[in-house]
Structure formats: C-alpha cells, structure tokens
Amino acid sequence: QVQLVESGGGMVQTGGSLRLSCAASGIIFSVNDMSWYRQSSGEQRGWVATVTRGGITSYANSVEGRFVISRANAESTLYLQMNNLQPEDTGVYYCKASHPRGSPVFWGQGTPVTVSS
C-alpha cells in the first residue's frame, strides 16, 4: 500500500518560515520524481516545485528564491523549506510521487499552511 504523509504545516506570520516533510512508503522512493503542489481556497491545485530522481530542482516563479525542495532517499522523505512566507502562500500543500515514465502517480493527503499578515 502506497502512502505519502505530509507534515509540518501550520500557522505563521508574514516573513516567517516553515519546513514541510513528506514521508513515503510502499514505493521505491529513489526512482520517483517528487513534487510539491498547493491549493488555495477556491483555486485549482498548482505546482510549486519538483526534484527529479537525479536531484534536479525546479520552482514556480512565485516561490523561486524563497522555497527550497530537497529529498533524502535513504529516509524516503521529501522536504520543502519555505522562507519569507507571504499571505499568498496560504493553502494546503500536497506532495506527489511520479514515475519518470509518467505513471503511476501518487498523492498525499495534504498539510495546511496559513500565513497571516
């Protein structure tokens, strides 16, 4: 059974930091590309960042320079370090595991982040 379990969300003031984690089980973590997405109230889920199985990272323009995605293959864990948080970063953050072939794709249940002004 595949499980992706996010943690680390919470409430923080503008300019603060949070570190999200996503613990994976039931998959061969190291062969998957791993991503973070977020969904704000009333909006569609949007891409935040990806780290490929080879360690290449990419970011949405809105978080470039503030967020850092990383992975620890030995622990089957994905991270998202979020700095200088802004109210527009508020939402539910989801991790996604995707095989480089495109399927299968697995999602976690999400962890909420609220940034107050």
C-alpha angles and dihedrals in degrees: 000000000000117000131179111185119189124201141164100070123133145119122309137165124250110285094026130121138235134181118214123200132197117196114200129201134169094036135081092252097194095061095052129089107231127210143176122222131179135205121202122199111286094005136100121258109272134199118255108171145336135206114193124219085259092056099255111146132205133178142198111254091244093063102030109128094015105060128054122197119201140162137213106203094185089060096035088233134138123203138197117194108199119194133178090019118202131199089254089063089069114119145086112300119214131188122217132198117202130178112233088243088064099252148107101037124188131192134198125227095253137243121235123237123191122187114193124203 
